[in-house]
Amino acid sequence: MNVAIGVLLALAVAVTWLAALVLWRLPRALDRLHALSFLNVAASGLVTVAAFLADGFSGRSLKILVMMVVFLAWAAVLSHVSGRAVLMREGRSA
């Protein structure tokens, strides 16, 4: 079980490094938002699964699940607002 948790957390770190590399390589701000969205979904999902493997179905793992859902919803709102601001700054309509 500890090996699976370690692998999931290592994958979360690898996803973070991959997103950082993609952010560095992509030319446009709207393209970079896609990389951040991938990072939000992939890393938070991996950490949540690792929490459930570590604790089982407990109060702490349920709190992490609720935090992940709130985090993903808030990240979607922030991505939308940021993308709209980028388009307005470039002089295009959303």
ZAMARGU-4260 file (C-alpha; in steps of 0.2 Angstrom, whole numbers, plus 5000, padded with zeros to 4 digits):
<rodrens>
0) 5000/5000/5000 | 5014/5012/5004 | 5022/5009/4987 | 5006/5014/4978 | 5004/5030/4989
5) 5022/5034/4985 | 5019/5031/4966 | 5004/5042/4966 | 5013/5056/4975 | 5028/5054/4963
10) 5016/5055/4949 | 5008/5071/4956 | 5026/5079/4957 | 5030/5073/4939 | 5013/5081/4933
15) 5018/5097/4942 | 5036/5097/4933 | 5028/5093/4917 | 5016/5108/4918 | 5030/5119/4923
20) 5040/5114/4908 | 5024/5117/4897 | 5021/5134/4905 | 5039/5139/4900 | 5037/5133/4882
25) 5020/5139/4877 | 5020/5156/4869 | 5002/5162/4873 | 4994/5166/4889 | 4978/5156/4884
30) 4988/5141/4880 | 4996/5142/4897 | 4979/5142/4905 | 4976/5125/4897 | 4992/5118/4906
35) 4987/5125/4922 | 4970/5117/4921 | 4978/5100/4917 | 4989/5103/4933 | 4974/5107/4944
40) 4964/5091/4938 | 4978/5079/4938 | 4988/5083/4953 | 4973/5086/4964 | 4965/5069/4959
45) 4982/5060/4962 | 4984/5067/4979 | 4965/5064/4983 | 4967/5045/4978 | 4983/5044/4988
50) 4974/5051/5003 | 4960/5038/5002 | 4973/5024/5000 | 4982/5030/5015 | 4967/5033/5027
55) 4953/5023/5019 | 4936/5030/5020 | 4939/5042/5035 | 4935/5060/5040 | 4952/5066/5035
60) 4950/5059/5017 | 4933/5065/5015 | 4939/5083/5020 | 4952/5081/5007 | 4939/5076/4994
65) 4928/5091/4998 | 4944/5102/4997 | 4948/5095/4980 | 4930/5098/4974 | 4930/5116/4980
70) 4948/5119/4973 | 4943/5112/4956 | 4927/5123/4955 | 4937/5138/4961 | 4951/5134/4948
75) 4938/5133/4934 | 4931/5150/4939 | 4948/5158/4940 | 4953/5151/4923 | 4938/5158/4915
80) 4940/5175/4922 | 4959/5175/4918 | 4955/5170/4900 | 4942/5183/4898 | 4954/5196/4905
85) 4968/5191/4893 | 4956/5192/4878 | 4950/5209/4884 | 4968/5215/4886 | 4972/5209/4868
90) 4957/5219/4861 | 4946/5204/4857 | 4929/5200/4863 | 4925/5185/4873
</rodrens>
